[in-house]
Amino acid sequence: MKRKLLFLLLPLVTGSLYAQDTETEEKEEVRVYGGFESNIQWYLNDSGRGIEHPSTPLRSNNYFLTNYQYGRFTAGFQIEAYEDNGLLNYNPGFKGGGVGTYYLNYKTEKLELTAGYFYEQFGSGLLLRAWEDRALGINTALRGGRVLFRPSDNVRLTALFGQQRTGFDVSEGRIYGFDSDINLNSLFKFEQSDLSFGVSYVGRYEKVTIPDPNFDELTNAFAGRINFIHNSFYISGEYNYKQKDAILDVQNRINNDFVKPGNAILLNFGYTGTGLGIDATVRRMENMSFLSEREPTFVDATSSSLNFNDKVLNFVPALTKQHHSNLANIYVFQAQGKVDFIDQPIMKAGETGGQIDIFYEFAKETALGGKYGTKIALNASSWYNLPGQYRFTPADYETNLFGVGEKYFSDYNLEIKKRLSETLLTNFYYINQYYNTQWLQGGEEVNSNIVTGEVVYNFDTTKSVRVEAEHMWADADRKNWAGGTVELNLNDKYSFYVWDIYNYGNDDSAKQTHYYNVGGAYRYGATRMALNYGRQRGGLVCVGGVCRFVPESTGFTVSLSTAF
């Protein structure tokens, strides 16, 4: 009870500190800034779906971050409380309360030193990304030390050492890293072009306890990248290599007889011009699971730290369209970067595929543009298992560099935005998806087609209403869905919404469920408070291509966030 009371009082304490600091800022040159965030859920019984609330139905995730800056020094800490427990299916390591992270930083024009917890990313993150995403329950900060050195405007060098955060502790693995970013414009005297490159190193040292290991305790990984821009064209490439290491078996235990290296190739190129934009990305990954501890921690017989993106060193998002349609997010793709021998017919070594976006705007006062112009966006993505030879017992594989294997997923979509008047905007979306449920999570393959129509009417500069209707035709699993949304913005402070998606096509009439939600938000300056009630559809929830699984639930949600 004392801990809960302290956390509720933290925003008030911060306000007092900030006021005191404001009065003495000129004398002491101290700046205080940070924020507070609280997400509370009250889970209820739902007899219509046969759901009983958990044993602790009232749960909350709370974060208080404060930073103090004095001259070249900055220090800060983040206090976290998960009371009585964290929200459903968050990392169980986030339990109770305490100091989650802390740091001390010293910075000049050329040198920056950090001790404590810090966040970092090398290149695209395929070797290393330490980051925080509270919506996904991810915080993989490194605790240790980091040095950034900028000998010139064209060179940045980074060296670090640390252990990765897991819950309120750190993992056993020790992480070493070096990264460089070098710009060559001055050397080649480019005026209309930009050329840069970088190299990275990441080492993970973890003591091996099994007898006669066929791999080293220190796993080394290297990467090189290059970026080039000329006028409206750009291209970049990155290659990553991970030294051979033990692969996890079906039980997520080290297999000393199954040892392989890993690699990843990432290419991105495109064009931006008047009215036209093209962006394409190709990625091939093989055995690119990179954890701060080789073996995940088990929560129970069916769940481990991997289910919560815990102890994951690298950043491997799904390179697919991030839809805002509720129905388009039922079958979402998760990147398949690791080796996974599920059973005899399903053996995966990674993924290969790509995504392309094409944007075009028909100019105003043309036949297709009309008075206000018309915007069209095309997107296509397809992802496959790596082609090659696979053997289940004893486990082994040899992949081909080119070609594709079993298809995992595809998403082809069209988006048209058309303004009809100064106050009326319309949007239309068509989405075709293929989801190989058997290879991705077990079940039937699903082909679906989704159509969405949206209308936004602006009463004035601060008042608007948005109405959306959508429908999915699916040939398997839960079959057809229909949905709708109404959102009202009264001004820059108040907003309200109601939406529902209805699984009317389910072959099991008892599971033809409405997933409804109603809520609103209030904003004042840097403070936002939101309240909603409704049903959570079980499945994957994704942010920026990274996902976590959420169970079916019903209840109230209250969110509060503020910055100072």
Secondary structure, DSSP 8 states (H G I E B T S, - for coil): -HHHHHHHHHHHHHHHHHHHHHHTHHHH-EEEEEEEEEEEEEE--BTTTTB---SS-EEEEEEEEEEEEETTEEEEEEEEEEESS-STTS-TT--EEEEEEEEEEEE-SSEEEEEEEE-EE-TTSSS-EE-EETTTTEE--EEEEEEEEEEETTEEEEEEEEEEEETTEE-S-EEEEEEEEEE-HHHHT-SSEEEEEEEEEEEEE----SSS-SS-SEEEEEEEEEEEEETTEEEEEEEEEEEEEEEE-TTS-EEEEEEEEEEEEEEEEEEEETTEEEEEEEEEEES---BSSSS--EEETTEEGGGGTTTB-S-----S-----TGGGSS------S-EE-SSS-EE-EEEEEEEEEEEEE-TTBTTTBTT-EEEEEEEEEEE---EEEETTTTEEEE-SSS--SEEEEEEEEEEEEE-SSSEEEEEEEEEEEE-HHHHTSS--EEEEEEEEEEEEESSSS-EEEEEEEEEEESSTT--EEEEEEEEE-SSSEEEEEEEEE-TT-SSGGG--EEEEEEEEEEETTEEEEEEEEEE-SEEEEETTEEEEE--EEEEEEEEEEE-
